[in-house]
């Protein structure tokens, strides 16, 4: 072997050596006999370096996986012998191999097993067992090999590629069936011997063996494991500290195994009796949380297994057995509650499934016993307690632990929702009790209890659902309870609590129950003040300020007309929050520019929805937008003169924010009508005139264009045809030296204008049609590096945008825009569409191209169409309808491709509609014979095409191409 290259296998080697080692590995993979060198190195222990040994196993693995069938019988025998020789050496070596080598060796053994067990090596396991006997190192390898075999055969995590998956699934089933017949009983016996032999003196091997048993239980005969001698041994392990976690997992797998419901109940009950008598049900004496987390998972498994049995028995109508099983379930509830309430969230989280399913049973019962009602109440109290944050939760810097608690809270929320389905009255009463008690003394209560009290009120909205948030009408008891709690929330002064979690929960709840303020509007000023002062938008925490900005905009929008008395006051109070942050470094604004968007939107909504006259609205809107325009002009001048690139970027961002804020104020308008009614058209036209010069700025083009483009999109909705005079010069600037992404984002703007104004913009479109196409073609023809994925994707997206533009033009009835470009240009455009339909394997673009072609045939394909177009139909469009689906890349199993084929069918139908019998004659006598289609199939095709029902032809076309493709 190339010793120099092998040096690069060491993780500490420098990059050149590592590169050389990788290249060497690739070379050995292709080489005919490299595997023999590696096999010899392993069998004779030539190398002591761990990385080289691992490397040798990798080469063997590649040979077995991809090139095994190329080997002769003798060579295959050599591989078997090499592995057995290596295994024998393991028991004599003074030091065991590193774990990563043992695991890789086990994988290679497993690969050889799936390749050879059914044909050449039926004694695979017996050969290994005869080598290892009960030698601890040998047993370790044997157990690793068993886990690797299970991973190959059963592991759901192994993703089998689509083509091979069917074959592999069949092969794996056959392997498991053969193993069950030939060797599983012997393997189970070997596990029993290993457990018996090592349970007291080698915990590592015992745990490994328990893991094997747990893995194999899912697919072997359960009676081999679920019998007295095995179960007793496992239960014995439950009281040995170093073994009990694995024993727990092993019992969980046994309980999880599918079986007859009555037998399952018996099995679970017998396990429970023994576990209970061993004292394992007294949770409070146990302080090993890792074990309890596994034990909780086991109890959860037992509970869910019993519930599954109960469901099956009810379905089968066996009421007596179902009743017995329900009793068994009820008997576990006390234990379940102990685990649910446990202070460790992992232990609690592991039992939630059982708890959830138990509530599902109670939901189905016609009446609940007193004990069941008590259980429901106990679960409810447990959920309320467990929803509470602990002291360690870091609100300022949330990490992994915090994320896990947030996930755990979501699980608890599901339990709360389920509790609401079982007993809504009880839930409402419990929450009300906790809420009122806590809020009476909020000043002296710890933050986490105050937060959870408000959180529970917030959660009731989803737990007790109503349509359109109408919580305060309908059911009087519920409406009154919620109204009382909301009144307490807003009048208690709890919004001043000095903890971010309480503050945020207050605002979230106020916004969720906005309908309360329609019933009791007198509380609106109190809440508005909380939003506007140090409790909300001016809070010391940026996180609170940011969230409040969003919630404030939702609150104002939802109250609509009820905001009237407060509009001027609110606008004055948010004045400082509307200021554009200067592009200076280190300037600390209260709100980020993203948060300011919500404040601008809120200001817009307040003005537009007010009951003021149009004149007053216009004045207010001018006051809002003029500072932005003035700042914009100044900043643009500064940008033109800025030398430093960082400074340019900061200025461009700032300019972009100004445009974004102006855009956002217009969200309050739904259409031109409302802008006119408010007298605001002029203000927005002024904005347009202020912002458009940015398009001719040569610096930071991408940022500036993007902002102005978005503003134009909004103005087309708000100002409609008043925008049109600005479009030509804006387009001209946007088409100057642009890149794929610029074009891709510019085309939707042109599409929006085309679709909205149609013939009104025809002269403009005719004028800019070719410049736009030249810009697109120029970018598409730029050479790109072969492996540049992002450039290829950008071109693909641009191509799609280009075809979408042509589709909009033809679909808006403006084919004259294309027709008036001169014969040569028209031809060029048509050829790009044909090319898009046939040559690029992109079904989304192909579908659009066929839509364009059928539209053009519909418009120009008749007797009075443009000169030469009928010729083009037969020479190019008809062939495209066949060549595209015949391509290997045209995958008829893919949904998008089927849609493209559907449009291809429409194109052929349209050609037949426009050209009549002449089209059939051309297909029958010229085109289809040229493709070597059999006469009877040609006949069949033409008949299908002439069917009046388009769907018949679409279905036929799919079958036609499925038959035609090899």
N, C-alpha and C positions, 0 to 999 in steps of 0.2 A: 504493500500500500504506500501511497505518497505521504511519507512521514511529515514533510513540511506542511502539506495541506491539512493534515490531522491536527497540527498545532492550533489551527484556527477554531477547533471545536471548543476550546476552553473559553468560557464566557468572559474571561478577563483579557482575552487576546485582542490585539488592535484590529481596527476595521478591515484593513487589507487582508490580514490572515483569515478573518471571519468570512470575508467575501470569497476567498480562495477555497475555504472549506465547503461553502455552499455550492460553489461551482463543481467541486470534486464530487459532492453528493449527487448532484444532477448527472454528472458523467457516469458514476457508478450505477445509477438507476438504469441508464440506457445500455450499459455494457453487458455483454453476454454472460461472463463468468465471474463478475465482481462478487456476486453473492457467495460463491464458493470460497473466496479469500476470507470473507467475513465469517462464514460458517466455520471455517478452520480456526480462525482467530478465537472464536467463542469456545469451540470444542476443546481447544488446546490451551485456553487461558493465556494467549500470547501477550495480550496487553493488560496492564494494570490500571491504566487511566480510565476513570469512570465514563468520561465523555466519549472515548473511543468505543467502549463496550456498547454504550447506548446507540452510537452511530451504527455499529455492526448490526444491532437488532433492527434499526430503521431500514437498513438496506434489505435485510431478510424480509421484513414486513412488506416492503414495496414489491419484492419478488413474488411473495405468496398472494398478495392482493391483486396484482395486475398481470403477472407473467407466469403464473404457475403452470398453466396448461402447456406452455412451451417446453417444459422440462421433461426429460426422459424418466422412465420408471426408476432407474438407478439414482438419478439426481434427486427425485422426490424422496426416495428412501434415505438419501444422505441428509436431507433437511430434517427428517424425523429423528434420525440417529443423533444429529448434532444437538437437537433440543434435549433429547433424553440424556446425552453425555453431559451437557451443561447442567442439567437438573441434578445429576448424580454428584457433580463436582460441588454443588452448593452445600452438600451435607458434610463435606470434608474440609472446605475452606476454613482457615482460622477465623476470618471475619466475614459476617454476612454482607451481601451486596447492598448498595444504597437502595432506598425504597423506590426511587424513580426508575432504576434499572429492573428491579423485580416487577414493577407494574408494566413496564414496556415488554419484558419477557412474557408475562402473563397474556398480554394482548396478542403477541405473536403466536403463542400456544393456541389461543382461542380462534385466531384466524385459520390456523392449520386444522383445528377441530371442525369448523363449519365447512372447510373445503374437503376434508378427507373422511369424516366420521361415517358417512353413509356408504362409502365405497371401499377405501383402502385401509382405514384405521378404526374398525369397530371397537377395538379393545383400548381405545384412547385412555379412558379413565382408569381401567384396570392396570395398564402399563405404568401410568403415573403413580397409582397407589402402591404398586409392587416396588417402585423405586423409593418412594418417600417413607412408607410404613408409618411409624409414629415419631419419626425424627422431627424435632420442632422446626428446624429450618425447612425441611421438606414439606411439612404440614402447612407452613406459612405460604409456600409457593403454590401448593395444591389449592388452598382456599382462594388465593389471588386469581388462579386460573379459572376456578369456578365462578368468581364474580365477573371475570372478563367474558366468559362464555354466556352468562346470563345477560350481560350488557349487549352482546352481539345478537342474542335471540329475542330478548324481551324488552330491553330498555327502551322506554318511550322517547327518551331524549335523542336516540340515534335517528337522525333524519336520513331515510333511504331515498335516493333520488327517484324522480317520478317514473322513469322508464323501468328502472330495475326494481322498483318497490314491490310490484306484483310478484315478480319472480322471487324476490327475497322473502316476502311474507309467506309464500308457499313453501320455500325451502326451510324457513324457520319452523313452520308448523310440522313439517315432516321430521325435522331433527328432534323436536320436542316429543313428538309421538314415539319415535324410535327410542329415545332416551327413556321415556316412561316404561316402555316394554322391556328394554334390555338392561338398564343400569341404575335407574333412580333408586330402587329399594337398596341396592348395595351402597350407593352414595349416601343415602339417609343413614344407613348403619354406620358408615365411616364417620359421619358427623357426630352420631351418638357417642362413638368410641372417643373421638377427639374431645368432645365436651366432658365426658366422664374422666378422661385421662388428665386434662389440663385445667379443669375448673378451679382447682385450689392452688395450682402452682404456676400457671401462666395465663394471667388475665388477658393479655394482648391476643393470644391465639383464641382463647375462649370467645372474646368479643368478635373477632373476625369470623369465627364459626357461626355465632349467633346471627351475624349480618348475612351470611350465606343462607342460613335456614330461612330468615325473613324474606330474602329475595326470591328463593325458589318456591316458597309456600304458595305464591300466587298462581303457579301453573303445574304443580304436581298434586297427586292424590292427597287430600288433607288428612286422611286417616293415618297416613304414615307419620305425621307430626302430631296431630291432635289426638294423642293417645296417652294413657296414664303415665308411661315411663318418661316420655318426652316432656309432657306438661309439668309433671312433678319436678323434673330437673330444672325447667325454666322458672317455675315458681320458687324453687330453692335459690336460683340466681337473683331473684327479686330482693332477697335480703342480704346479698353480698354487695358491698358498696361499689367495688370496681366493675361489677358485671351488670348491675341492675338497669342501667340506662339502655344497654343493648338488649337485655332480656325484655324490657318494656316494649322496645320497638318490634322485637320478634313476636311478642304476644299481640301487638297491634296488627301486624300483617296477618296473623292467624285469624283474628276476629274479623278482619276486613274481607276475608275470602268469601266469595259468593257461595251460598248453600241454601238448603231447604229452611224456610222460616222457623219451623218448630225446632229443628236440630240446632239452628243458630241460637235461638233463645236458650236452649238447654246448655250449649257450650258456654255462652256468655255468663249464664247464671252460675255454672259450676266454677268458672274462673273467679267470679266475684266473691263467692263464698270463701274460697281459699285465700284470696287477697285480703278479704276483710278479717278473716281469723288470724292472718299474719300481721294485723295491725296497720296495714297500709292505707286504710281509709281515714285514719286520724291525721289529717293534714297539719293541724296546728303544732304537732310535735316534730315536724320535719323541717329542717332548715336548708337542705340541699336544693337550691332552686333549679339547677340543671336537671336533676332527677325529676323534680315535680313537674317541670315543663313536659318531659317525656310521659310522665304518668298521666298528666292532664290530657295529653294527646290520646293515650290508651283509653282513658275513661270516655273521652269524646267518641272514640271509635266504637266502644261497646254500646254507648247510648244511641249513636246513629244506627248501629247494626240492629239493635232492638226495635228502633222506630221503623226501619226498613221492613223488618219482619212483621210488625203490627200492620203496616200499610198493605203488605201482600195478603195477610190473613183476612183483613177486612174485605179486600178485593175478592178473595176466594169465598167469602161468606162464612168463614170459620170463626164465629163470634166468641165461642168458649176460649179457644187458644188466643184470640186477639185480646180478650179480657185478661188472661194470664200474663201475656206479654206487656200489656199496659201497666199491670201491677209491678212487673219487673222494672219497667221504665220509671214509674213513680218512686220506687225504692232507691233509685240512684239520684233523685233530684237534690237531696240534702248534700250529697257529696259534690254534685255539680255546682251548687251554690257556693260551697266552700272554695272551690277552685275559681269560680267566676269572680269572687270578691277578693281573691288573693292579691296582695299588694304588688306582686310581680306581674307586669302586663303580659309577658309571654305565656305564663301559666294560665292567666285569665283568657287570653286570646285563643288558646288552643281548645277551650271548652265551648266557645261561642256557637259552633256548628250544632252541637247537641242541644244547647239551650234554644236556639232558633227553631230547630225541628220539633222540639217539645212544645213550644208555643203554637206551632203549626197544628199539632195534634189537638191542643186545647181549643183552637179556633174551630175545629171540625165537630167538636162535641156539642150536643144540644144544650146541656146545662153543666155548670162546673160545681164540683163538690167544695165544701169549705176549705179542705186541704189544698185543692187546686187553686182556689182563689188566693189562699195564703202564699202559695208558690209564686203566683203571678206577681203579687205584691213584693215578695222577697226579691224576685228577679228585677223588678222595677227599681227598688232601693239600691240593689247592687249596681245597676247601670248608672244610676244617678251618682253614686259614690265614685265609680270608676271613670266617669267622664271628667273628673276633676284633675286639673294640672297638678304636678307635684312641685316641690320647692326647687328641684334641680333644673326645671325647664328653662332653657335660655331663649328669651324672647327676642333679644337683640341680634343674636348670631345663631340662627337655627341650623343644627347639624343633623347627623344621621339619626341620633336618638329622638330628636324632636320630630323628624319626618316619620319615624316609626310610631310615635304616639298619635300623630295626626291620622295615620292609616288605621290604628287601633280604634280611634274615636269614630271613624267611619263605620267600622264593624259594629260598634255599640249603637250607632244611629240606626242600623238595620234592625237591631234587637228592639230598640224603642219603637220603631215603626210597626214591628210585628206585635208588640205589646198593645199598641193602639188598636190593632185589628181584633185582638182578643177581648180587650176591655177598655174602650175609649173613655168611659166615665171615670174609671179608676185612675187612668193615666192623668186625665185632666185634674182630678182632685189632688193627686199626689204632687203634681208639678205646682199647682196653686199653693198647696201647703208650704212646700219648700221655698217657693218664690216669695210668698208674703213674709214668712219668718225671717228670711235672709235680708229682704229689703227694708224691714222695719229697723234693723240695726246695722245697716251697711257700713256705717262709719267705723264700727268696732269689729267688723268681720274680715277675715283674711281674704285677699284678692281672689284666690282660686274658688272660694265658695260663692262669692258674689258673681264671678264670671259664669260659673256653672248654673246658677239660678237664672240668669238672663239667657244663657245658652238654651236652657230647657224650654223657656218660653219661645225662643226662636225656633227650636226644633218641632214644637207643636204644630207649626204652620204646615209642615210636610207630613207629620204623623197623622194629623186630622185634616185630610185634604178637602178643599172646596174649589169650586170653579171661579177663576178670575179673582182670587184673593178675597172673596166675600165672607170673611171670617166673622163679620159683625152684624150679619143678618141671618135669617133662617133659625136654626136650633137655638132657642132662647137661653137655655142653661149655658151652652158653650159660648155663645156670643157674649153673654154677661160676664162670664169668667174671664174671657180673653180681654174684654173691654176694661174690667177692673184691674187686671194685671198691667195692661198698657198704661192706664191712668197712673198707677203706682210708679211705673217705670219712669214716666216723664215728669212726675211731680215730686218724686222722692229726693231729687238732687244727686242721684247716683252717677249721673254723667260727669260729675266732678271727681269721681274716684281716681286716685293717683296710681293707676296701673294701666298700661297700654291694652292688655287683654280685655279689661272691663270696658274701657272707652270704646274699643272697636266693636265689642259685642253689643253695646248700647246702640251705636249708629246702625249696625247691620239689622238689628231688631226693629228699630224705628222705621227703616226703609222697607223691611219685609212686610210690616203691618201698616203700610201707608193709608189703607182704607179707614183706619181708626180715626184719622184726622178729618175725614168727611163727616164722621159721627160727632166728634168733639173738636171742632176747629179752634176752640179757644186755646189749645195747647201748641198751635203752630209757632207762635213767636218764641216760646221757651226753647223749642227744638232748633229753630233757626239760629238762635243765639249760640246754642251749643255747637252747631256746625261752624259758625263764623268766628268764635273766639279761641282761646288757648286750649279748649277741650277738643277742637276739631282741626280746622284748616291752619290754625296757628299753634298746634301742639308742639312740644319739644321733640317728639319722635317723628322722623321723616316717614316711617312706615305708616303711622297713623294719619299724617297729613295727606299722604298719597292715596290711601284707601278712602279717606273722607272726601277727597275731591271727586272721586267717582260716585260715591254714595250720595253726595250733595246734589250732583246733577240728576241722579235718579229720583231723589226726593222731590226736587223742584218740578221735574217733568210730570211726576205722578200727581202732584197737587194742582197743577195747571191753574184754573181760574181762582182757586182759593189763595193764590200767592198775591193777588192784586193789591191788597193794602200794603204789602211790604216791598214792592218792587224797587222803588227809588232808594229806599234805605239799604236793601241788599246790594244794589249796584254800587252805592257809595262805599259800602263796607268791603267789597271785593276789589275796589279800584287798584290797590297796591299789588294784589295777586295777579293782575292782568299785565303787569309791566314785563316787557321783553327783557330777559336777562342779557346784560352786555356780554360781548364775546371775550371778556377779560378772564384770564386764568384765576382760579381761586375764589371767584365771586360765588358766594353761597346764597342762592335764592331759597325762599321758603318752599316753593314747589318746583318740581322738574318740569321740563317743557311738555312731557307727556301728560302730567297732571294738569298743567295749565289748559290743555285742550278741553278738558271737562269743564273748567271754569268759563272758558269762552263760549262753549256750547250752552252752558247754563245761562250766561248773560243773554245770549241770542234768544233762548227760549223765553226768558222773562220778558224781554222786549216784545217779541212777536205775539206771545199769548196774552199780553196785557190788554186792558180795555181802553187804552189811550187812543187818541185820534192818530190818523196816518202821519200828520205833521209832527206830533210829539214822538212817535215811533222813529220817524226819520232822524230827528235830532238825536235821540238816544243812540241809534245805530251809528250815526256819524261820530258821536263822542267815543263810541267803542272802537271804531275802525280807523279814525284819523291818526291817533298816535302810532298805530302800526304802519300806516302809509308813510308818515314822516320819518319814522325810524328806518324804514326800508330804504328810502331814498338816500339817507345819510350813509347807511351801511354799504349800499351798492357802490357809492363813490369811494368809500374806504377800500372796498375789495379791489376795485379797478387799480388802486395805487399800491396795494399790499405786495411786498416782495417775498416775505417769508412764507413757506408753504403751510406751516402749522397755523399761522395767523390767517391765511386765506381760508383754510378749512373751518376755523372757528367762525369767521365772518359768514361763510356760505351756510353753515349750520344755522346761524342766527337768522339769516335772511329766509331760510327755509321754514324756520319756526314761525316767522311773521306771516308767511303765506299760508302755512298750515292753520294758524289761529283764525285767520280771516275765512278760510274754507269752512272751518268748524262752526263758525257763527251761523253759516247758511243752512246748517242741518235743521234749524228750526222751521225752515220753509219746506213745504212739500212740492211746490211747483211755482211756475211763473205768476200764477194768479195771486198767491199769497204775498209774493215779493212786491207786486204792483200795489195790492191793497194796503200794504204797510208803507208804501212810498219809498222803498229801499233800493229800487233798481239803479238809481243814479249813484248811490254810494258804492255799489258793487262794480258798476262800470268804471268808477274812479279807481277802485282797487285794481281792476284789470289793467287800466292804463299805467298804473304805478308799477305793477309786477312784471308786465311783458318785457320791458327793457332788459330785465335780467337774462332773457334768452340770448341776447347778443353778447353777453359777457364771455370772454374767451377762457376765463378761469373757472375751475370747479363746475364744469358744465353739467356733469351727471346729477349732482345734488340739486342745483338750481332748476334744471329742466324738470326733474321729477316733481318738485314742489309746484311749479307753475302748471304742469300738466294736470295734476290733481285738482288744482283750482279751476282750470278750464272745464274739466269733467263736471264739477259742481255747478259752474255758471251756465253750462248748456241746459241743465235742469232748471236753474233758477231764472235765467234771463232769456232762454230760448233764442229766437232769431236776433235779438239785440247783440248776441255774441258774434254773429257771423262776420261783421266787418273786421274783427280782430283776427279771425282764423288764418287768412292767407299769409300774413306776415309772420304770425307765430309759427306756422308750419314751415315756412321757408327757413327760419332760424333753427328750428328743431331738426331739420334734415341736413344741416351743415355738419361736416365731419362727425358723423355719429357711428356708434358701434352697434353690435347685434342687440344688446340689451335695450339701448335707447329706442331703436326701431320697434322692437317687440312691444315696448310700452307706449310708443307713439301711435301704433296702428289701432289699438282699441279706441283711442280718441277720435280718429278719423271714422272708424266704424260707427261710433256713437252719433257723430254728426251726420253721416250718410243715412243711417237708419232713421234718424229723427226728422231731418229736413228734406230728404229725398231730392226731388227735382230742383228745389230751391238752391241746392249747392252743386248742381250739375256743372255749371261753368267752372266753378272753383276746382271741382274734382278733375275735370278734363284737363285743366291747366297743370295740376300738380300730380297727375297720374303717373306720367313717365318719370319725372324727377324722383318720386317716391320709389318706383320700381328700380330705377338705376341705383338708388342708395341701397335697396335690399339686395339686388344682384351683386353689387360690389362687395358687400359683406359676405354673402354666401360663397363668392368665388375666391375669397382670401384663403391662401394655403394655411392649413393647420397641421400641427404635429400629430403624428400617427396615434399616439396614446393619450392625447389631450381630451379626456372625457368631458370636461366642462365646456370646452369650445365646441365639441360635437353636439352636446346637449343644447347649447345656446343656438347653434345653427338650426337644429331640429325645431326648437320652439319658434325661431324666426320664420322658418318655412311654414309652420302651422299658422302663424299670424298673417303671413302673406296670403295664404289660401283663404283664411277667414275674411280678409279684406275683399278679395275677389268675390267671395260668396255674398258678402254684404252688398257690394255694388250690383251684382246680377240679381240678387234677391230683392233689392229695393226698386226693381224695375228701371234700372239706369244702365242697361247694356250699351246705350249710345256712348257712354263715357269711354268704354273700351273700343267700340266701333269707330269712334272719331280719332283714334290715335294713329291712323295711317296703316296701310296693309301690312307693312313689314313688322311694325310693333304689335299689331293684333296677332299676327302669326307667332311672334315670339312668346307672347303671353299664353296663347293657346297651347304651344308646345310645353311650356312650364307646367301647365295643368295636367297634360298627358303624362309628363315625366313624374309628377307628384302622385298620379294615380297608379303608375306601374313600377317605377324604379326604386322608390324609397320604402323600406319595410316599416312604415309608420301608419298603422291602421287609422289613427285619428285624422291624419292629413289625407290619407287615401279616401276616407269617407267624404271629407269636405270637397275633394277634387271631383268625385262622382256627382256630388250635389251641384257643383258649378257646371259640369258638362251637361247634366240633364236640363238645367235651367237654360243654358245656351241653345241646346237643341230645341227646347220648347219655344224660345224666342226667335231663333234664326233658322231653324231646321225645315221650315215649310217652303212652299214653292216660291214665296216672295222674299226669301232670306238673302243675305249678302252673297255676292257672286263667289263661287268656289267653296262655300261652306258645306254644301251637300257632299262635295268631293272629300272634304276634310273629315266629315262624319264617317264615311266608309273607309278611308285610308287610315285614320288614326283613332277615332273614338270607339268604333266597333272593335278593332283589335285590342284596345286598352281594356275593354270589358272582359276579354278572355285572357290576355297576357298577365294581368295583375293577379287574378285568382289562381292561375296555374303556377305562380312562383312558389318555390319551396318555403319562402319566408311568410307566405300568406297562410296563417294557421287557422283553419276552420273550427278549431276547438276553443279559440279565444273569442270572448264576447265582443270586444271592440272590432275585431276582424269581421265577425258575422254582420255587424252594423254596416261596415264598409261594403260587404257583399250585397247587402240589402239595397244600398244606394246604387250599386252597379246594376242591379236588376231594374231599378227605376229608370236608369239611363237607357237600357236596352228597350224597355217598354215605351219610353218617350220617343226613341228613334222610330219604333214601329208605328206609333201613333201619328208621327209627323210624315213619315215616308210611305207608310202603307205597304201594299204587296211588293213594291220595289225592294224594300228592306228584306222581306222573306226570301225573295228571289236571289238577292245578293248572298244571304247566309247559306241558302240551299245549294246554289250552283258554284259560288266562288269561295267564300271565306272558310266555311266549315270543312269542305273537302280539302282545302289547303292545309288544314290542321290534322289531316288523316282521320277525321271522325267518320265512323261507320254510317252508311246511308240510313239504316233504321233509327240510329240515335239522332241524326240530323232531322229526320222526320218528326221524331218525338219532341226535340228541342223546339222546332218551329210551331208545333201544335201548342206546346205549353206557353210560348211567347204570345200566341194569338188568343189565349184565354182572357175573357173580360176581367176576371178577378185577379188583381195584381198579386195577391197573397199566394195564389197557386203557383205563379211563376217564380216568386221568391223562394218558396220551398223547393221547387224543382231545381232551380239553379244551384242550390247548395248540394243537392244529391248529385247533380251533373258533375260538379267539380270534385266532389269526394271520390266519384268513380274514376275521373280522369287522372287523378294524381296517383303516382306509384306508391 
